[in-house]
Amino acid sequence: MSFPTSNFLSACGLVSLLGASSLFAPPARASDYYRHVIFDNSLTAGAYFNSRGMANGGSYLEVKDRRLPVETRTFLTPPNALRLQWESRPGGGWEAEVRVDGYHNRSPELIGHNLYFWCYAPSAIAAGDLPVIVLSDASEGLQVAELPASFTAPLPLGTYTGDIPPGRWVQARIPLADLPSASIYPFRPQFVRDIVFHQGRPDGVRHTLLIDEIRVGDDPPEEKSPSPAVPERVRAMGYDRHIEVRWDPVNSPALARYIIYRSMAGHSSPSASSSRGPSVTRIFSAKRESPRSTNWLLRTGIIEHRRFHNRPAPRLASSTMTSS
């Protein structure tokens, strides 16, 4: 089947939808997604808008316009992750803050008893050389004068991750009950607004740690969650300036998100391009390329809890779109 387009310069070649099961502790309902998420992906290129970073006294923290840089080559879920690159010196300090996105009408209360996020180090990092972590329920970091804002005592991240091996994603799981208040007001974990990483041991070595999928939630059941069904009726339509891909929603409580893969025409291997929550059933591509025929092939796989498992699945649909 072909879709002639008059002005569209076709972009995508291959798209795959991956149903993600309880990799991030499954949400109770699709509508609860943002009652768990603190960071999933950055909409802005270069630096993450809802972040802040600073260093002093000879210590170093990589920042762009005083914000944390975005990593686009290595990530847990596409298209990006956060990059912490630091060097801790005696007498110095640094802090990197990740804020909850306070979009309009977002529920102020998060649901869950644990803080989860994933870490990746290109080179090994010993547990004692990792940062310490502080949580705050203030909108602007460690505020002490805003009733009833509060923050927690610093907690060594390495206590919960151990040594970070090179080239492998490791999940940090921190019970919120382990984070006592260090301010004059009680800490309210359900209203956490900031995750703050601080300088730990001043080892004088530059380290890089990628961080992705920061969320609050609860542990999934011990038994393996059922695999979400394959998305059905996947179809692609070409328009003047974009391509729209739609699919029928998957009705599964274990579904956390869809991972979308695509390859440009002329490239045989697909790459992860984006991810979407379970309530999303369409994506758009508006990238321009030179005129050419593009083939669409859609397949699915599963991501299991606490590990990746990209399992091939039957071909769902294909179509050829030729620009005129």
The 8 nearest C-alpha neighbors of each residue, nearest first, counted from 0:
[[1, 318, 319, 2, 320, 317, 3, 321],
 [2, 0, 320, 319, 318, 3, 321, 237],
 [1, 3, 320, 237, 4, 321, 236, 0],
 [4, 2, 322, 321, 323, 1, 320, 5],
 [3, 5, 322, 7, 6, 239, 323, 238],
 [4, 6, 323, 7, 239, 322, 3, 238],
 [7, 5, 239, 4, 8, 240, 322, 323],
 [6, 8, 239, 240, 4, 9, 5, 238],
 [9, 7, 287, 290, 288, 289, 6, 10],
 [10, 8, 7, 288, 290, 287, 11, 291],
 [9, 11, 288, 286, 287, 263, 8, 12],
 [10, 12, 263, 262, 13, 261, 9, 264],
 [11, 13, 263, 262, 264, 294, 293, 295],
 [14, 12, 261, 262, 295, 296, 11, 269],
 [13, 15, 261, 260, 297, 259, 296, 295],
 [16, 14, 260, 297, 298, 259, 299, 17],
 [17, 15, 259, 299, 258, 257, 298, 18],
 [16, 18, 258, 300, 299, 257, 301, 19],
 [17, 19, 257, 301, 256, 227, 20, 254],
 [20, 18, 302, 256, 255, 254, 301, 17],
 [19, 21, 254, 253, 255, 22, 303, 302],
 [20, 22, 25, 304, 24, 23, 253, 255],
 [304, 23, 21, 305, 20, 303, 24, 302],
 [22, 24, 21, 25, 304, 255, 305, 115],
 [25, 23, 21, 219, 22, 218, 217, 216],
 [26, 24, 21, 253, 255, 23, 27, 254],
 [27, 25, 28, 32, 31, 24, 255, 29],
 [26, 28, 25, 252, 31, 29, 32, 253],
 [29, 27, 31, 30, 26, 252, 32, 25],
 [28, 30, 31, 32, 278, 277, 26, 27],
 [29, 31, 28, 32, 33, 278, 34, 27],
 [32, 30, 34, 28, 29, 33, 26, 27],
 [31, 33, 34, 29, 30, 35, 26, 36],
 [34, 32, 36, 35, 31, 30, 105, 37],
 [33, 35, 109, 31, 32, 110, 36, 108],
 [34, 36, 215, 33, 214, 109, 32, 110],
 [37, 35, 214, 33, 38, 34, 213, 215],
 [36, 38, 99, 214, 213, 35, 39, 100],
 [39, 37, 213, 212, 36, 40, 214, 211],
 [38, 40, 212, 211, 213, 36, 37, 41],
 [41, 39, 79, 38, 80, 42, 78, 77],
 [40, 42, 43, 47, 79, 39, 44, 69],
 [41, 43, 40, 44, 47, 48, 79, 78],
 [44, 42, 41, 47, 46, 45, 48, 69],
 [45, 43, 46, 42, 69, 41, 47, 68],
 [44, 46, 69, 68, 43, 47, 63, 70],
 [47, 45, 68, 69, 67, 44, 66, 63],
 [46, 48, 41, 49, 67, 50, 69, 43],
 [47, 49, 50, 46, 43, 66, 41, 67],
 [50, 48, 98, 47, 97, 100, 99, 51],
 [51, 49, 97, 66, 96, 48, 98, 47],
 [50, 52, 66, 96, 65, 95, 67, 97],
 [53, 51, 95, 66, 65, 94, 62, 67],
 [52, 54, 93, 94, 60, 95, 65, 55],
 [55, 53, 93, 59, 92, 60, 58, 94],
 [56, 54, 92, 91, 58, 57, 93, 53],
 [55, 57, 91, 58, 90, 92, 54, 88],
 [56, 58, 91, 55, 88, 59, 90, 92],
 [59, 57, 87, 88, 91, 86, 92, 55],
 [58, 60, 86, 85, 54, 57, 87, 61],
 [61, 59, 85, 54, 84, 62, 93, 53],
 [60, 62, 84, 85, 59, 83, 63, 67],
 [63, 61, 67, 66, 65, 68, 52, 60],
 [62, 64, 66, 65, 68, 46, 67, 61],
 [63, 65, 66, 62, 46, 67, 51, 52],
 [64, 66, 63, 62, 52, 51, 53, 67],
 [67, 65, 51, 63, 62, 50, 52, 64],
 [66, 68, 62, 46, 47, 50, 52, 51],
 [69, 67, 46, 82, 45, 62, 63, 81],
 [68, 70, 81, 46, 45, 80, 82, 47],
 [69, 71, 80, 79, 81, 82, 72, 73],
 [72, 70, 79, 73, 78, 69, 80, 74],
 [71, 73, 70, 74, 79, 78, 80, 77],
 [74, 72, 71, 70, 79, 75, 80, 209],
 [75, 73, 80, 79, 76, 77, 72, 211],
 [74, 76, 211, 77, 73, 80, 212, 168],
 [77, 75, 74, 78, 274, 79, 258, 273],
 [78, 76, 273, 79, 272, 274, 271, 74],
 [77, 79, 273, 272, 71, 76, 271, 40],
 [80, 78, 71, 77, 74, 70, 40, 69],
 [79, 81, 211, 70, 74, 69, 210, 40],
 [82, 80, 69, 210, 209, 70, 68, 211],
 [83, 81, 209, 68, 70, 69, 208, 84],
 [84, 82, 208, 207, 209, 85, 81, 61],
 [85, 83, 207, 61, 206, 60, 82, 208],
 [86, 84, 60, 59, 206, 205, 83, 61],
 [85, 87, 205, 59, 204, 58, 203, 206],
 [86, 88, 201, 58, 203, 202, 198, 85],
 [87, 89, 201, 58, 203, 91, 57, 90],
 [90, 88, 201, 91, 87, 203, 58, 57],
 [89, 91, 56, 88, 92, 57, 58, 201],
 [92, 90, 56, 58, 88, 57, 89, 55],
 [91, 93, 55, 198, 58, 54, 56, 87],
 [94, 92, 54, 198, 53, 197, 55, 60],
 [93, 95, 197, 196, 53, 52, 198, 96],
 [96, 94, 52, 196, 195, 51, 197, 53],
 [95, 97, 195, 51, 50, 194, 52, 196],
 [98, 96, 50, 194, 193, 49, 195, 51],
 [99, 97, 193, 49, 50, 192, 100, 96],
 [98, 100, 37, 192, 101, 193, 97, 49],
 [101, 99, 102, 98, 49, 37, 38, 192],
 [102, 100, 99, 105, 103, 104, 107, 98],
 [101, 103, 105, 100, 104, 99, 106, 107],
 [102, 104, 105, 101, 106, 100, 107, 33],
 [105, 103, 106, 102, 101, 107, 100, 33],
 [104, 106, 103, 102, 107, 101, 33, 34],
 [105, 107, 108, 104, 34, 109, 33, 101],
 [108, 106, 105, 190, 109, 34, 189, 101],
 [107, 109, 190, 189, 106, 110, 34, 191],
 [110, 108, 34, 189, 35, 190, 111, 107],
 [109, 111, 34, 35, 216, 189, 215, 108],
 [112, 216, 110, 217, 215, 113, 109, 35],
 [111, 113, 217, 175, 216, 174, 215, 114],
 [114, 112, 174, 175, 216, 173, 215, 217],
 [113, 115, 215, 173, 172, 214, 174, 175],
 [116, 114, 172, 214, 171, 213, 215, 113],
 [115, 117, 213, 212, 171, 170, 211, 214],
 [116, 118, 170, 211, 169, 210, 171, 212],
 [119, 117, 210, 169, 168, 209, 170, 208],
 [120, 118, 168, 209, 208, 167, 169, 166],
 [119, 121, 208, 122, 165, 166, 207, 123],
 [122, 120, 165, 166, 119, 123, 207, 208],
 [123, 121, 165, 120, 124, 166, 164, 207],
 [122, 124, 165, 164, 163, 120, 125, 121],
 [125, 123, 163, 162, 126, 128, 122, 164],
 [126, 124, 162, 128, 127, 163, 123, 129],
 [125, 127, 157, 162, 161, 128, 129, 124],
 [126, 128, 125, 129, 157, 200, 199, 155],
 [129, 127, 125, 126, 200, 124, 199, 130],
 [128, 130, 126, 127, 157, 156, 199, 131],
 [131, 129, 199, 198, 197, 156, 196, 155],
 [130, 132, 155, 197, 154, 156, 199, 196],
 [131, 133, 196, 154, 153, 195, 197, 156],
 [132, 134, 195, 153, 151, 194, 152, 196],
 [135, 133, 194, 151, 150, 193, 195, 191],
 [134, 136, 150, 193, 137, 191, 192, 149],
 [135, 137, 191, 192, 190, 148, 149, 150],
 [138, 136, 148, 135, 139, 140, 192, 142],
 [137, 139, 192, 140, 136, 193, 98, 135],
 [140, 138, 137, 141, 142, 193, 192, 98],
 [139, 141, 142, 137, 138, 193, 135, 96],
 [140, 142, 135, 150, 143, 139, 137, 149],
 [141, 143, 140, 144, 137, 145, 148, 139],
 [142, 144, 145, 149, 148, 141, 182, 183],
 [145, 143, 142, 146, 148, 147, 149, 183],
 [144, 146, 148, 143, 147, 142, 137, 149],
 [147, 145, 148, 144, 143, 184, 149, 142],
 [146, 148, 145, 184, 149, 185, 144, 143],
 [149, 147, 137, 146, 145, 136, 143, 142],
 [150, 148, 186, 182, 184, 136, 135, 143],
 [151, 149, 135, 134, 180, 182, 181, 186],
 [152, 150, 180, 181, 179, 134, 133, 178],
 [151, 153, 181, 180, 179, 133, 154, 178],
 [154, 152, 133, 132, 131, 151, 155, 178],
 [153, 155, 131, 132, 156, 152, 133, 178],
 [156, 154, 131, 157, 158, 132, 130, 153],
 [155, 157, 131, 158, 159, 130, 129, 132],
 [156, 158, 126, 161, 160, 159, 155, 129],
 [157, 159, 156, 155, 160, 161, 126, 154],
 [160, 158, 157, 156, 171, 161, 172, 173],
 [161, 159, 157, 171, 158, 162, 156, 163],
 [160, 162, 157, 126, 158, 159, 163, 125],
 [161, 163, 126, 125, 124, 164, 160, 157],
 [162, 164, 124, 123, 125, 161, 165, 120],
 [165, 163, 123, 162, 167, 166, 124, 120],
 [166, 164, 123, 122, 121, 120, 167, 163],
 [165, 167, 121, 120, 119, 164, 168, 122],
 [168, 166, 119, 165, 164, 169, 120, 163],
 [167, 169, 119, 118, 117, 170, 166, 75],
 [170, 168, 118, 117, 167, 119, 171, 163],
 [169, 171, 117, 116, 118, 172, 168, 115],
 [172, 170, 116, 160, 115, 159, 117, 173],
 [171, 173, 115, 114, 170, 159, 113, 174],
 [172, 174, 114, 113, 175, 171, 115, 159],
 [175, 173, 113, 176, 177, 112, 114, 172],
 [174, 176, 113, 177, 178, 112, 173, 114],
 [175, 177, 174, 178, 179, 112, 113, 188],
 [178, 176, 175, 174, 179, 173, 154, 113],
 [177, 179, 176, 175, 151, 152, 180, 154],
 [180, 178, 151, 152, 177, 181, 186, 176],
 [179, 181, 151, 186, 182, 185, 150, 152],
 [182, 180, 152, 151, 150, 179, 183, 149],
 [183, 181, 149, 184, 180, 150, 143, 151],
 [182, 184, 185, 181, 149, 143, 180, 147],
 [183, 185, 182, 149, 147, 186, 148, 180],
 [186, 184, 180, 187, 149, 183, 182, 147],
 [185, 187, 180, 149, 150, 188, 184, 151],
 [186, 188, 189, 190, 185, 136, 191, 149],
 [189, 187, 191, 190, 186, 175, 136, 109],
 [188, 190, 109, 108, 187, 191, 110, 111],
 [191, 189, 108, 188, 136, 187, 107, 192],
 [192, 190, 136, 188, 135, 189, 193, 134],
 [191, 193, 136, 99, 138, 98, 135, 137],
 [194, 192, 98, 135, 97, 134, 191, 195],
 [193, 195, 134, 97, 96, 133, 98, 135],
 [194, 196, 96, 133, 95, 132, 134, 193],
 [195, 197, 132, 95, 94, 131, 130, 96],
 [198, 196, 94, 131, 130, 93, 132, 199],
 [197, 199, 130, 93, 92, 87, 131, 94],
 [198, 200, 130, 131, 197, 201, 129, 128],
 [199, 201, 128, 202, 127, 198, 87, 129],
 [202, 200, 87, 88, 89, 203, 199, 198],
 [201, 203, 204, 200, 87, 88, 128, 86],
 [204, 202, 88, 87, 201, 86, 205, 89],
 [205, 203, 86, 202, 206, 87, 201, 85],
 [204, 206, 86, 85, 203, 84, 207, 87],
 [207, 205, 85, 84, 204, 86, 208, 124],
 [206, 208, 84, 83, 120, 85, 209, 121],
 [207, 209, 120, 83, 119, 82, 84, 118],
 [210, 208, 82, 119, 118, 81, 83, 120],
 [211, 209, 118, 81, 117, 80, 82, 208],
 [210, 212, 80, 117, 213, 116, 75, 81],
 [211, 213, 39, 116, 38, 214, 117, 210],
 [214, 212, 116, 38, 37, 115, 211, 36],
 [213, 215, 36, 37, 35, 115, 114, 212],
 [216, 214, 114, 35, 111, 113, 115, 36],
 [217, 215, 111, 113, 112, 35, 110, 24],
 [218, 216, 111, 112, 113, 24, 219, 215],
 [217, 219, 24, 220, 216, 113, 221, 25],
 [220, 218, 24, 217, 221, 25, 21, 224],
 [221, 219, 222, 218, 223, 224, 24, 217],
 [222, 220, 219, 223, 218, 224, 304, 21],
 [221, 223, 220, 224, 219, 225, 304, 21],
 [222, 224, 225, 221, 220, 304, 303, 226],
 [223, 225, 222, 226, 253, 21, 20, 220],
 [226, 224, 227, 223, 253, 20, 251, 228],
 [225, 227, 224, 20, 228, 301, 253, 18],
 [228, 226, 251, 254, 18, 225, 229, 253],
 [227, 229, 249, 230, 226, 251, 18, 250],
 [228, 230, 231, 299, 227, 249, 18, 300],
 [231, 229, 249, 247, 246, 228, 248, 233],
 [232, 230, 247, 233, 246, 229, 315, 248],
 [233, 231, 246, 247, 234, 230, 245, 315],
 [232, 234, 246, 231, 245, 316, 230, 247],
 [235, 233, 245, 244, 232, 246, 236, 316],
 [234, 236, 244, 243, 245, 237, 242, 233],
 [237, 235, 243, 242, 244, 238, 234, 2],
 [236, 238, 242, 2, 241, 4, 243, 235],
 [239, 237, 241, 240, 242, 4, 7, 236],
 [240, 238, 7, 6, 4, 241, 5, 237],
 [241, 239, 7, 238, 285, 6, 242, 8],
 [240, 242, 285, 284, 238, 239, 237, 283],
 [241, 243, 237, 284, 283, 236, 238, 285],
 [242, 244, 283, 236, 235, 282, 245, 237],
 [243, 245, 235, 281, 282, 234, 283, 236],
 [246, 244, 281, 234, 233, 280, 243, 235],
 [245, 247, 233, 232, 280, 231, 230, 248],
 [246, 248, 231, 232, 230, 280, 249, 233],
 [249, 247, 280, 246, 250, 230, 278, 277],
 [248, 250, 230, 251, 228, 247, 227, 229],
 [251, 249, 248, 252, 227, 228, 254, 253],
 [250, 252, 253, 254, 227, 249, 228, 226],
 [253, 251, 254, 27, 28, 250, 25, 26],
 [254, 252, 20, 251, 25, 21, 255, 224],
 [253, 255, 20, 251, 252, 19, 256, 227],
 [254, 256, 19, 20, 25, 277, 21, 253],
 [257, 255, 276, 277, 19, 275, 254, 18],
 [256, 258, 18, 17, 275, 274, 16, 19],
 [257, 259, 274, 17, 16, 273, 275, 256],
 [258, 260, 16, 15, 273, 274, 272, 271],
 [261, 259, 271, 15, 14, 270, 272, 269],
 [260, 262, 14, 13, 269, 270, 12, 11],
 [263, 261, 269, 13, 12, 266, 11, 270],
 [264, 262, 12, 11, 266, 265, 10, 261],
 [265, 263, 12, 266, 293, 262, 11, 10],
 [264, 266, 263, 267, 262, 12, 293, 268],
 [267, 265, 264, 263, 268, 262, 269, 12],
 [266, 268, 265, 269, 262, 264, 263, 13],
 [269, 267, 266, 262, 270, 261, 13, 263],
 [270, 268, 262, 261, 260, 13, 267, 271],
 [269, 271, 260, 261, 262, 272, 268, 259],
 [272, 270, 260, 77, 259, 273, 261, 269],
 [271, 273, 78, 260, 77, 259, 270, 261],
 [274, 272, 77, 78, 259, 271, 258, 275],
 [275, 273, 258, 257, 77, 259, 76, 256],
 [274, 276, 257, 256, 279, 258, 277, 273],
 [275, 277, 256, 278, 279, 257, 255, 274],
 [276, 278, 256, 279, 29, 255, 254, 275],
 [277, 279, 276, 29, 280, 248, 30, 275],
 [280, 278, 277, 276, 281, 275, 248, 282],
 [279, 281, 246, 245, 248, 278, 247, 282],
 [282, 280, 245, 244, 279, 246, 243, 283],
 [283, 281, 244, 243, 245, 284, 280, 279],
 [282, 284, 243, 242, 244, 241, 285, 281],
 [285, 283, 242, 241, 286, 243, 282, 10],
 [284, 286, 241, 240, 287, 283, 242, 10],
 [287, 285, 10, 284, 288, 241, 9, 8],
 [288, 286, 8, 10, 9, 285, 289, 7],
 [287, 289, 8, 10, 9, 290, 286, 291],
 [288, 290, 8, 291, 287, 9, 10, 7],
 [291, 289, 8, 322, 9, 288, 292, 323],
 [292, 290, 289, 293, 321, 322, 9, 8],
 [293, 291, 321, 320, 322, 319, 294, 290],
 [292, 294, 12, 320, 319, 264, 291, 321],
 [293, 295, 319, 12, 318, 296, 320, 292],
 [296, 294, 317, 13, 318, 12, 319, 293],
 [295, 297, 317, 13, 316, 14, 294, 298],
 [298, 296, 15, 14, 315, 316, 314, 295],
 [297, 299, 15, 314, 315, 312, 16, 313],
 [300, 298, 17, 16, 312, 15, 229, 311],
 [299, 301, 310, 17, 309, 311, 312, 18],
 [302, 300, 18, 309, 19, 17, 310, 308],
 [303, 301, 19, 308, 307, 20, 309, 22],
 [302, 304, 306, 20, 22, 307, 308, 301],
 [22, 303, 305, 21, 306, 20, 302, 23],
 [306, 304, 22, 303, 307, 170, 23, 21],
 [307, 305, 303, 304, 308, 302, 22, 168],
 [306, 308, 302, 303, 309, 305, 304, 301],
 [307, 309, 302, 310, 303, 301, 306, 300],
 [310, 308, 300, 301, 302, 307, 311, 17],
 [309, 311, 300, 308, 301, 312, 299, 302],
 [312, 310, 300, 309, 299, 313, 298, 301],
 [311, 313, 299, 298, 300, 310, 314, 229],
 [314, 312, 315, 298, 311, 299, 297, 229],
 [313, 315, 298, 316, 297, 312, 296, 317],
 [316, 314, 297, 298, 313, 233, 317, 296],
 [315, 317, 297, 296, 314, 233, 318, 234],
 [318, 316, 296, 295, 297, 294, 319, 315],
 [317, 319, 295, 0, 294, 1, 320, 316],
 [318, 320, 294, 1, 293, 0, 295, 321],
 [319, 321, 1, 2, 293, 292, 3, 318],
 [320, 322, 292, 3, 291, 323, 319, 293],
 [323, 321, 4, 3, 290, 291, 5, 320],
 [322, 5, 4, 3, 321, 6, 290, 7]]
